[in-house]
Amino acid sequence: MTAEATPEIATPASARALFVAFTALALQGFGGVLPVAQRVLVDQRRWLTREQFVEMLAVSQVLPGPNIVNLALMFGDRCFGLRGAFAAVAGMLLVPTIIVLLLTALYGQFAQDPVVTGALRGMGAVAAGLIISTGLKLLTTLRRNVMGLPAGISFAAVTVVATAWLRVPLVWVILGLGTVAIGVAWSRLKP
């Protein structure tokens, strides 16, 4: 067995650099910023390892609000405290909010156009593909997770079956499987 080398972790130079990075990140994510965030924060800028990204994402999913905004808030706080948290969240929200408001005004005028509805369907498919590819990239982090790869894949498969094929509401799947997953992880963490 060969040990994996721990990648060198960099830090943002300033809160302004954090703002610019999260603005650029937010502007790249049509239909979801998570895949872009993973690529930029882990692979390109090397501000987080994959494991750190998954840990922050897990916490951000438990908190109320959009996952990626929560992740930006936590990462900004980790780097520069309150100033960094504001910079990262402002980067995630300021320019995209302006764009969404402008697009909403345009969509109201062109909603019935077949080209517009077709383009939106295509963007939805692309967003789904990006999220699936990000999930596959992050599978390697399950080897170090307390539950391990088989249990993690099993929970993911049951979630897909319950929501996609059986049409169980996501809130019930999260409450049911989440409770079981917490129990499994807790039992494996006990000394």
Secondary structure as UniProt FT lines:
FT   HELIX           15..28
FT   HELIX           34..38
FT   HELIX           39..44
FT   HELIX           50..62
FT   HELIX           67..110
FT   TURN            111..112
FT   HELIX           114..137
FT   HELIX           138..144
FT   HELIX           148..160
FT   HELIX           161..165
FT   HELIX           170..189
//
